[in-house]
Amino acid sequence: MNPLMSSRRMAVIAMIAAVYTALVMAVPWLSYGPVQVRIAESLTSLPVFTPVAIWGVGLRCFIANLMGWLTGANPLGAIDTVVGTVASVIAGIISYRLRGIRHWGLPILSALSPVVVNAVIIGAQLSIIISGTLNPAVFAGYALSVGAGQMIACIGLGLPLFKALERTNLLTDA
């Protein structure tokens, strides 16, 4: 069997996607739209532990945005399913690449990558969809809004989650 697609790795990807989707769908009013704090974004620290988590964070975003679209909770619909997934995979790759840079024992740059990537990509998406163009002032407002929500989730919740998971070695061999 291909070691890149072991049962354990596929299970890790599925668990990340399931936990993320459950957290997003539990509080949809916080998870969708121009002002959002996705508590589940705390899971963006997982690529620091294993590259397998990159696919988990991509799949989790796709499923959560698709479920949001299908239930009517996600007003941005299909475009957010695609664009959000791409943003999550990009952020996951960057987080993984920055995993070795630590400040005070924490992967702060890895935790900041989803903040910046989502602020830029989702901020642009919102600006284009809602105002019909990439208006710099509208983009800046949405980028700041998305970035603030990401900061709460990725730094405020994600770094403590990282510390807790680091102590368990749960994802070491994923």
N, C-alpha and C positions, 0 to 999 in steps of 0.2 A: 504494500500500500504506500502511496505517496505520502511522505512525512509532512508535507505542507497541508494535506487535507485529512489528517488523522481524525478519528472520531472525537477525541478530546478537544481538538481545535475547533471543529465544527460545533461542538456543544458549547464552547466558550462564546463563539460568535452568536449562537442562538440565545444564550442566556443574557448577553449584553443587550441584544435587540429586544428581548422580552421584558426585561426590567425597565429599560428606557421607555418603551412604548407604554407599559403599565403606569409609570410615573407621569408621563405626558397626558395620558387619557384620564388619569385620576383628577387632574386639575387643568382642564382645557382652557379655562379663562385666563390662566397664567401662561399657557403654552403657545398660543397662536396670536398672530396679529402684530401690529407695529410696536406695541409695548408688551414685552414678554419676559418672564423670568422662568425659564424651563429648569425646574429643580433637577430634572434628569440630566441636564448638561454637566452636572458634577461628574458624570461618568466619562467625560472627555479626557480625564487623567489616565484612563486605562491603557492607551497606547504607550505610555511610559514603561509599562511592565512587559508588553509583548506586541509585536507587529500584527498578530492575529486580531487584536482589538481594533485595529484600523478598519477592518471589514465589519466588525461588530458595531462600531459607531456609525459607519455608513449605512448598514442595513437597518439599524435602529432608527435613524433619521428617516429613511425611506418609508418604513412601516408606520411610524408615528405620523408623518405628514400625510401619507395615503389614508390612514384611518381618520385623521382629522378632516381631510377633504371629503371622504365618504360619509362621515357623520354630520358634516356641515359646521364643525367646530373651527376648521381652518379656512378662512375666507380667501386665501390665496390659491387654493386648489392645486391642480396638477403641476403648475409651474413651480410651486414651492416644494412639491415632492421631488422634482428633478434638481432644482437649483440648491435646495437645502441639503440634499444628499451629496451633491458635488462639493459643497462647502464643507460638509462634515468629513468627507474623505480627505480633502486637502488639509484641513486642520489636523486630522489624525496623523497624516504623514509628517507634517511639520512637528507635531508634538513628539512623535517617535524619534525623529531626527535630533531633536533638542533634549532628549531624555537624560543625557549625561551631564548637562549643565545644571548645577544645583546652587542654590543660595540658601543658607541656613538649613541645608539638608533637604530642601524642597525643590521640585522641578518647576520653578516659577515661570520660566520662559515657555515651557511646554504647556502650562496652564493658561498662559496669555495668548497662545496661538489661536485657539478657537474664538477667543474674544475678538481679536483683530480680524481674522478671516471672516467671521460671521458679521461683524460690524460693517466691513467693506462690501461683501457679496450680498448679504441679505438687505443691508441698507440701500444698495443700488437696486436690488430687485423691488423693494418696496417703493422707492422713488419712481421707478419706471412704471410699475403697475398702477400705483395710486395717482400720480400726477401726470402720467403719460409721457414723461421724459426724464432724463437724468439731470434734473435741476440741482445745481450744487447746494443751494440752501436747503432744499427738501431732503436731498441725500444726506447732508450733514446732520440734520435733525434725526432722521431714521437711523443713521449709523451710530449716533450717540445713544439713542434709545436702545437699540439692539445691543450695542457694546456694554451699556450699563447693566442690562439684564444678564448678559453673558458673564460679566465681571462678578456679579453676585453668585451665580451658579458655579463658575469655573474656579474662581479664587476663594470665595467665601465658603463654598461647600466642597468643591473639588479637591482642594489641598488637604483639608482634614480627612477626606475620604482616602486620598493617596496615602497619608500617614497610617491610617488604620489598615489599609490593604497591604502596605509594605511590611507591617509587623506579622501578617498572617502567611505570607509567601503563597497565597492562594493562586496567583497567576504566573508564578515563576516558570513553570514548564509548559505553559499553554501554547 
